[in-house]
Amino acid sequence: LEWRYNQLTSVPDWIEDLQNLKALNFYMGTLNTITESVCKLTNLEELSLGDNPVHHLPEGLDQLTNLYNLDLYGTKLTSLPQSLTKLPNLQVLSIGKSQIQIPDWIGGISTLRELRIEIMGLKEVPSQLQPLNSLEYLELGWNNLTTIPIWVGALKALNILNVYENPLTHIPQHVERTNEAILAWLKEETQKE
């Protein structure tokens, strides 16, 4: 269901009647309240709340056991519900351009394959990401990173690392300043340890 560019401030309660809904897209709207009715959409696979002034998520999100893509890019959220660790199929999480504090438990989302944490003012790569060995894509662009820790190269499945538009000053001179070269260097350094 595409409801992009809408003027809704709250998700209507009747949405829970759409039990076969697979995707719900509210991108670039005016939503500030996500009701528990969304949590009753147990067949939902994709939920996009990106670029809405959402400031709170319902705790019952763990009922969305088929959810694999959660887009919270550009919301007004400052935290995430820990119930996200109970989503057995969550593979894509986008929380960039927000004030969300990276929680200590984020490494517990073992199914995560893509994480987007760009434009968040990060000064360092959050160490909480170290356990994410299924992570294939890590988006860190447009932050304030001066270095990328060697442990990022130890993320076994990681094959795309985006670090563009960061003031990277603590990368050796011989390493080309491209995403691919930096990831290759990190993986090489990990082998030495």
Wavefront OBJ file of the C-alpha trace (Angstrom):
o trace
v 0.000 0.000 0.000
v 1.569 3.269 -1.148
v 0.628 6.295 0.961
v 3.584 8.463 0.120
v 3.387 12.246 0.416
v 0.239 11.980 2.553
v -1.196 14.433 5.068
v -2.009 11.835 7.750
v -0.695 12.504 11.247
v -1.618 9.056 12.574
v -2.022 5.615 11.045
v -5.766 4.860 10.880
v -6.943 2.021 13.141
v -8.748 0.255 10.278
v -5.350 -0.565 8.762
v -5.262 -3.671 10.979
v -8.046 -5.159 8.825
v -5.645 -5.439 5.868
v -4.201 -8.730 7.080
v -2.668 -9.745 3.737
v -0.740 -6.497 3.343
v 2.921 -7.132 2.458
v 4.214 -3.560 2.111
v 3.200 -0.297 3.739
v 4.876 2.874 2.504
v 4.253 6.227 4.186
v 7.433 7.837 2.810
v 7.617 11.657 2.947
v 4.432 12.271 4.861
v 3.320 13.986 8.041
v 2.906 10.945 10.308
v 3.938 11.533 13.891
v 2.074 8.619 15.522
v 2.351 4.947 14.632
v -0.433 3.054 16.369
v -0.485 -0.543 17.585
v -2.804 -1.316 14.641
v 0.310 -1.567 12.431
v 1.634 -4.295 14.734
v -1.342 -6.493 13.835
v -0.245 -6.707 10.186
v 1.585 -9.992 10.710
v 2.162 -10.590 6.971
v 3.894 -7.231 6.550
v 7.351 -7.552 4.986
v 8.226 -3.907 4.319
v 7.429 -0.844 6.422
v 8.594 2.583 5.269
v 8.152 5.510 7.626
v 11.034 7.457 6.104
v 10.949 11.248 6.150
v 7.979 11.477 8.523
v 8.068 13.311 11.876
v 7.506 10.011 13.744
v 8.826 10.332 17.308
v 7.799 6.973 18.811
v 7.376 3.387 17.646
v 4.978 0.930 19.280
v 6.584 -1.802 21.379
v 4.499 -4.453 19.613
v 6.646 -4.346 16.488
v 7.957 -7.796 17.398
v 4.608 -9.176 16.194
v 5.685 -8.357 12.625
v 7.534 -11.646 12.273
v 7.682 -11.434 8.452
v 9.148 -7.915 8.413
v 12.459 -7.836 6.572
v 12.763 -4.141 5.641
v 12.239 -1.285 8.116
v 12.852 2.241 6.828
v 13.081 4.907 9.540
v 15.307 7.298 7.569
v 14.771 10.949 8.427
v 12.313 10.386 11.281
v 12.298 12.269 14.599
v 13.033 9.101 16.563
v 15.753 9.213 19.207
v 15.603 5.533 20.174
v 14.539 2.147 18.849
v 12.406 -0.423 20.656
v 14.432 -3.427 21.776
v 11.646 -5.598 20.371
v 13.423 -5.270 17.000
v 15.811 -8.006 18.168
v 12.835 -10.400 18.171
v 12.117 -9.938 14.461
v 13.374 -13.197 12.927
v 13.487 -11.899 9.343
v 14.696 -8.303 9.700
v 17.420 -7.877 7.074
v 17.342 -4.179 6.125
v 17.307 -1.339 8.650
v 17.587 2.294 7.621
v 17.904 4.818 10.447
v 20.028 7.466 8.752
v 19.410 11.205 8.971
v 17.902 10.856 12.433
v 18.815 11.462 16.072
v 18.568 7.766 16.952
v 21.192 6.688 19.437
v 22.677 3.374 18.304
v 21.519 0.968 21.035
v 23.854 -1.480 22.776
v 21.612 -4.370 21.706
v 21.730 -3.659 17.932
v 24.324 -6.413 17.530
v 21.578 -8.828 18.619
v 19.766 -8.442 15.283
v 21.660 -11.406 13.841
v 19.672 -11.470 10.579
v 20.646 -7.914 9.591
v 22.220 -7.766 6.116
v 21.966 -4.034 5.363
v 22.347 -1.152 7.810
v 22.076 2.485 6.786
v 23.341 4.967 9.384
v 24.331 7.879 7.174
v 23.972 11.591 7.972
v 23.878 11.023 11.741
v 26.856 13.097 12.860
v 28.751 9.984 13.965
v 32.339 10.646 15.041
v 33.191 6.950 15.212
v 31.801 3.693 13.930
v 29.603 2.329 16.749
v 31.339 -0.664 18.343
v 27.890 -2.170 18.956
v 27.965 -3.264 15.294
v 30.833 -5.743 15.841
v 28.583 -8.824 16.314
v 26.746 -8.230 12.994
v 28.482 -10.998 11.036
v 25.626 -11.305 8.524
v 25.995 -7.651 7.531
v 26.700 -7.339 3.789
v 26.153 -3.593 3.313
v 27.073 -0.822 5.737
v 26.205 2.779 4.881
v 28.235 5.320 6.877
v 28.330 8.235 4.447
v 28.044 11.908 5.392
v 29.092 11.520 9.015
v 32.135 12.935 10.818
v 34.304 9.811 10.790
v 38.060 10.357 10.765
v 38.915 6.656 10.863
v 37.344 3.265 10.258
v 38.263 0.691 12.918
v 40.017 -2.481 11.766
v 37.236 -4.668 13.231
v 34.944 -3.506 10.398
v 37.113 -5.620 8.076
v 36.363 -8.648 10.261
v 32.630 -8.505 9.519
v 32.611 -11.759 7.551
v 29.801 -11.048 5.078
v 30.549 -7.345 4.519
v 31.147 -6.667 0.825
v 29.909 -3.063 0.476
v 31.104 -0.292 2.773
v 30.109 3.287 1.970
v 32.119 5.912 3.825
v 31.961 8.789 1.323
v 31.843 12.403 2.500
v 33.623 11.664 5.792
v 36.815 13.513 6.814
v 38.870 10.289 6.916
v 42.315 11.345 8.109
v 43.496 8.160 9.835
v 43.687 5.910 6.788
v 47.222 5.209 5.483
v 48.317 7.369 2.544
v 48.831 4.363 0.259
v 45.160 3.389 0.514
v 43.071 4.935 -2.254
v 40.116 6.932 -0.887
v 37.419 4.768 -2.434
v 34.897 2.604 -0.608
v 36.253 -0.564 -2.242
v 39.904 0.193 -1.465
v 39.183 1.061 2.164
v 37.200 -2.168 2.685
v 39.961 -4.218 1.020
v 42.574 -2.562 3.258
v 40.479 -3.265 6.382
v 40.069 -6.936 5.437
v 43.811 -7.175 4.771
v 44.605 -5.635 8.163
v 42.210 -8.040 9.878
v 44.174 -10.983 8.426
v 47.364 -9.652 10.040
v 45.870 -9.635 13.551
l 1 2 3 4 5 6 7 8 9 10 11 12 13 14 15 16 17 18 19 20 21 22 23 24 25 26 27 28 29 30 31 32 33 34 35 36 37 38 39 40 41 42 43 44 45 46 47 48 49 50 51 52 53 54 55 56 57 58 59 60 61 62 63 64 65 66 67 68 69 70 71 72 73 74 75 76 77 78 79 80 81 82 83 84 85 86 87 88 89 90 91 92 93 94 95 96 97 98 99 100 101 102 103 104 105 106 107 108 109 110 111 112 113 114 115 116 117 118 119 120 121 122 123 124 125 126 127 128 129 130 131 132 133 134 135 136 137 138 139 140 141 142 143 144 145 146 147 148 149 150 151 152 153 154 155 156 157 158 159 160 161 162 163 164 165 166 167 168 169 170 171 172 173 174 175 176 177 178 179 180 181 182 183 184 185 186 187 188 189 190 191 192 193
